[in-house]
């Protein structure tokens, strides 16, 4: 769910709650750290859509944005993704 006018997440659902949707990918590596590292990349598909609108557009959004993340390679994730040490 999206954020209210004060920048806080909505705590209760209602039909027109603003909704955000993103897709992404990540890869995890074991290394000399205890738990390893992860590189993750996210693509924002839409933001602040009324939840009521989501069912009508979700399939199309998934299909369109799959085309974007299918082009991402391991190199893309490591170069453009956010690196996080696990644990």
C-alpha positions in Angstrom: 0.0 0.0 0.0 1.1 3.6 -0.6 1.6 6.4 1.9 -0.8 8.8 3.5 -0.5 12.6 3.3 1.9 12.5 6.2 4.2 10.0 4.5 3.2 7.0 6.6 1.9 3.7 5.4 -1.8 3.1 5.6 -2.5 0.6 8.4 -6.1 -0.4 7.3 -7.3 -1.5 3.9 -10.0 0.3 2.0 -11.0 0.0 -1.7 -9.3 3.2 -2.9 -6.1 2.8 -0.8 -3.2 4.0 -3.0 -1.1 1.1 -4.2 2.4 0.9 -5.5 3.8 -2.0 -7.6 7.3 -2.9 -8.6 9.2 -5.8 -10.0 12.8 -6.9 -9.4 15.5 -9.4 -9.3 18.3 -10.3 -6.9 21.3 -12.6 -6.7 23.0 -13.9 -3.6 26.7 -14.8 -3.3 28.5 -16.6 -0.6 31.8 -15.0 0.2 34.3 -14.5 3.0 31.5 -12.8 5.1 29.4 -15.0 7.4 26.2 -14.8 5.3 27.3 -13.4 2.0 26.1 -10.5 -0.1 23.1 -9.8 -2.3 22.7 -7.5 -5.3 19.1 -6.5 -5.9 17.5 -4.2 -8.5 13.9 -3.0 -8.5 11.8 -1.3 -11.2 8.8 0.7 -10.2 5.8 -0.1 -12.4 3.3 2.2 -11.0 2.6 4.2 -7.9 -0.5 5.6 -6.2 -3.0 3.7 -8.2 -6.3 3.1 -6.4 -6.3 -0.6 -5.3 -9.7 -0.8 -7.0 -7.9 -0.3 -10.3 -5.2 -2.9 -9.8 -7.0 -6.1 -10.9 -7.9 -4.6 -14.3 -4.2 -3.6 -15.0 -2.2 -6.2 -13.1 -1.8 -8.8 -15.9 -0.7 -6.2 -18.5 1.7 -4.6 -16.0 3.3 -8.0 -15.3 3.6 -8.9 -18.9 5.1 -5.5 -19.9 7.5 -5.3 -17.1 8.7 -8.9 -17.4 10.2 -7.7 -20.8 12.3 -5.2 -18.8 13.6 -7.5 -16.2 14.2 -10.3 -18.7 17.0 -8.2 -20.2 18.8 -7.9 -16.8 21.9 -10.1 -16.6 24.1 -11.0 -13.6 26.4 -8.1 -14.8 23.4 -5.7 -14.7 22.5 -6.7 -11.2 26.0 -6.3 -9.9 26.6 -3.0 -11.7 23.2 -1.3 -11.2 21.8 -3.2 -8.2 22.0 -2.4 -4.6 24.6 -4.4 -2.7 23.7 -5.6 0.7 25.7 -7.6 3.2 23.4 -10.4 4.6 23.1 -11.1 8.3 
